[in-house]
Amino acid sequence: MTPGAPRGQPARGTRIARTKDAEMEKPSWLRRIGWLVLIYAAGVITVGVAAVLIRMLMSAAGMTVPH
């Protein structure tokens, strides 16, 4: 370990430090948008499933809307 470097981290300018910097690049905008869409879709599906389950429970309990 080089003097002056934080504990457990390689000194700046070393090959290990450059490799870690390259690995920590920001993900592409397409990947970020993909995650956003995936999380949004999962949330919508979860709310939909919860609504259907509540509706089924209410129907089973006799709580129906008159026609």
Wavefront OBJ file of the C-alpha trace (Angstrom):
o trace
v 0.000 0.000 0.000
v 1.293 3.449 -0.861
v 1.631 6.057 1.889
v -1.196 8.591 1.723
v -3.672 6.220 0.087
v -6.924 5.565 2.002
v -6.948 2.303 3.890
v -8.003 -0.641 1.748
v -7.841 1.314 -1.512
v -4.996 1.448 -4.016
v -3.165 4.701 -4.648
v -4.340 6.832 -7.579
v -2.489 6.216 -10.805
v -1.808 2.562 -10.128
v -3.000 -0.098 -12.530
v -5.495 -1.401 -9.972
v -6.989 2.066 -9.432
v -7.383 2.630 -13.186
v -9.078 -0.747 -13.545
v -11.544 0.060 -10.745
v -12.309 3.456 -12.322
v -13.053 1.764 -15.658
v -15.335 -0.779 -13.971
v -17.308 1.995 -12.264
v -18.381 3.746 -15.476
v -21.955 4.987 -15.587
v -24.340 2.579 -17.304
v -25.551 3.669 -20.721
v -28.757 5.715 -20.985
v -30.445 2.808 -22.765
v -29.755 0.527 -19.811
v -31.061 3.164 -17.385
v -34.258 3.613 -19.399
v -34.636 -0.170 -19.554
v -34.482 -0.435 -15.762
v -36.951 2.434 -15.413
v -39.438 0.721 -17.731
v -38.936 -2.629 -15.991
v -39.521 -1.185 -12.517
v -42.569 0.786 -13.738
v -44.080 -2.296 -15.400
v -43.477 -4.408 -12.290
v -45.246 -1.793 -10.172
v -48.249 -1.621 -12.497
v -48.536 -5.407 -12.616
v -48.276 -5.637 -8.808
v -51.050 -3.072 -8.303
v -53.196 -4.875 -10.884
v -52.757 -8.235 -9.175
v -53.583 -6.682 -5.784
v -56.752 -5.094 -7.237
v -57.908 -8.394 -8.735
v -57.289 -10.228 -5.451
v -59.216 -7.615 -3.458
v -62.080 -7.769 -5.952
v -62.175 -11.581 -5.683
v -62.213 -11.403 -1.869
v -65.010 -8.834 -1.902
v -67.060 -10.951 -4.332
v -66.538 -14.024 -2.169
v -67.781 -12.078 0.856
v -70.946 -11.081 -1.031
v -69.940 -7.486 -1.625
v -70.985 -7.106 -5.244
v -72.135 -4.106 -7.218
v -75.855 -4.284 -8.135
v -76.495 -4.402 -11.870
l 1 2 3 4 5 6 7 8 9 10 11 12 13 14 15 16 17 18 19 20 21 22 23 24 25 26 27 28 29 30 31 32 33 34 35 36 37 38 39 40 41 42 43 44 45 46 47 48 49 50 51 52 53 54 55 56 57 58 59 60 61 62 63 64 65 66 67
